[in-house]
Structure formats: C-alpha cells, structure tokens
Amino acid sequence: MDSPLGSPIHQERSDSGGSRPVWLTRSSIAAAAVVLAAVVLFSVLFWSAKIRGHGASSGSQSAAVHTGPAEMLRLKGMTAAVQARSIQAPLLAGQQVGTLTITKLIPSGTRVKQGDLLVEFDRQAQLRDFVDKQAQSDDENEKVIEEQAKEAAARAKDETEIKQAEDSLAKAKLEMEKVELLSRIDAEKAQEDLDEAQATLAQLKETFDLKRKAAQASIRILEIQRDRTRETMLHAQANSALMEIHAPIDGIVVLNTIWKQGNMGEVQEGDQVRPGVPFMQVVDPAIMEVHVPVNQEDLLGLKLGERAQVHLDAYSDLVFEGHLESIDPMGKTGDFSPKLRSFSATFSIKGHDPRLMPDLSAAVEVNPSAGDSDQSGGGSQ
C-alpha cells in the first residue's frame, strides 16, 4: 500500500537508482538559505561601517582617538654632564716613573672655580733630580769653558810658531839674494835653510787646521753633554710644576673609580696613581643629559624633540623633564644575534638639583603615543 506524500517513509528515486528521504533534501536547502542570508547581512554591515568610518576620518584628520591606555616606553641609562673636563695623572717628560703619590686631594663633590688647586703629587723626586742635574750642568759648563781656554792658548801658540816660521822663511830668502857673494859651502847651507823654512811653514799651516778641528770637536762633545744635562734639569723643573693640577673650569669635583692597589675604588691622599690615568672629573652640573641604549624595535617610535620624564634610581623623589636631542645613526650589534642592533640616544635634562650628578643610573619614560596625540591636537587648534 502506498504511503502518503508527507510521511517519513515517502522516498524519492535518484538518478543512480537509489532512494533517499524527501525531508532530508528540504532541510539541506533550508540550511543553505540561512547561510546565504547571513553572508549577505555581514557584507552589508561591513561595508556600511567602513563607509561611516571613512566619512568620520575625512571630517577631522588631526584628531587622534585612543581607545586604550597609552603605551609607555621605559629606557635605562646613565647621567652625564654636557661640559666636563677629565683630570689625569701628569705624564712626566724625560723620565720613566712608575707611580705618583698623592699628597693633597680635594674631596669629591666640592664646588671649585677655575684655577683652584685640585690635587698635588709628591715632588721630592723631581726637586732632587733638578738640584742634581743643575750641579752637574754647572760642572760640565766649567769643563767647556776650560777647554775653550785651552784651545785659545793652543791657537795663540800655533799662530806664534807660524809667525816665527814666516820670519825664518823671509830671512832665508834674504840670504839667498846674496848667494853670489857667498862661498859654495855657504850657498848650499843657505839653500838648505830656505828649504827647511818653507817645509816648516807648510807643516805648521797644515797642522794648524787639524788642531783647530780636533779642538772644536772636543769642545762640541762637552757642550752636548752639558746641554743634555741642562735639558734633563729643565724637564725636572717642568715636572715639578706638573705636580700641581688646577681646575680648568668652574664646576663640581667628581672622583672616578679606578683600579688601585689591587681593587677598584676612588683615590685618596697617600694613594699611588700611574701617570696618564684619569682619576677625576670637573663637571658643570648646570647642563646635564642622559645616555640610553635603544633597541631597533623601540627606535621606530621615537622622534627628535620628544618629551620624556627622567627618574633617578638613587633618588626616587626626583623627576626631571627631558627631551630627545639626538640618536646615533650607527647601531651596535647585539650580543645574541647579529640581526638585532641597539642605538645610543641622548635626552637632555631640564632643571637642576644638587643631587643630580654624573654617572647616576636613570630611567627615561617616553610615551610616543601621547607625544603624537599632543602634536595632533596642537595642529587641530
């Protein structure tokens, strides 16, 4: 018996000869229709929202809307003085000195004026060397004067001998003029006297020049020794003046941490410092800045002149206003990957406090989003 058309057992023939329930085919068509309607509705809503957003943005381009809190960039760095002079142990001329002993030292944090005494080193060695070389120089100068006097006496003696030889030659020539009146033996004797006088004069003139050159060489050797000793004496005198170091500018004294006597620390009176080691600074605290490293990812959000807040780790109650002054164009390769680089940025510090000193750890807080918002708001006005 045939069942009704709407009953579940009603079946439909397929092209393949099989049969499937009619209610399954109708449910599939209904589901497809619902999906299609949802897609059309979503497309209409999406394009409507896009058109409204475009109209709103075209109506006010300078306004910036922030739906969430601004992103804060926090950088760590060290404070530094814009104007600073490094003070180093003096390099002594003409000497190989291992260390210099500090006999007087101004305390760190002292405010000084240009020309004030900062540090004094032990100058006894230089003064002793100056006195010894001065005495040696005077002695060698006496030797030069004595040698010059001997040369003057020897020159006068040689000149006298040459004059006598010239007189003997002139006398021999006079004898030869009356040779016709002399006997043969006297004539030969007169000729021998003439030849001897000529040879003696020629020899004296030749040895005279050689003696002068030898004497001048001996004197010159003594003069070189004297000048060398005098130069060492002047070096010792100049080194003695270098034992006092005065402030090159007005500012505050800051002692550096150096390697001394087997450990790191600040120098004190009585310590020994190697020549050429910078152990002190004189800084002008009126103009300070902060140097911070910035990685390449954070660098994209920074702009020159951007405002920031500077916090000192040592003094939590101190907060200064800062501005981004410069960014080094050349970055340094990271420690873990050659593709990551960091750049050095400099922030100026506005304001002054006696506690604001160089080489203090500082944190710089930058809000790039807030900075862009301020600039956009200013443009709209």
Secondary structure, 3 states (H helix, E strand, C coil): CCCCCCCCCCEEECCCCCEEEHHHHHHHHHHHHHHHHHHHHHHHHHHHHHHHHHHHHHHCCCCCCCCCCCCCEEEEEEEEECCEEEEECCCCCCCCCCCEEEEEECCCCCEECCCCEEEEECCHHHHHHHHHHHHHHHHHHHHHHHHHHHHHHHHHHHHHHHHHHHHHHHHHHHHHHCHHHCCHHHHHHHHHHHHHHHHHHHHHHHHHHHHHHHHHHHHHHHHHHHHHHHHHHHHHHHHHHHCEEECCCCEEEEECCEEECCEEECCCCCCEECCCCEEEEEECCCCEEEEEEEEHHHHCCCCCCCEEEEEECCCCCCEEEEEEEEECCCCEECCCCCCCEEEEEEEEEECCCCCCCCCCEEEEEECHHHHHHHHHHHHHC
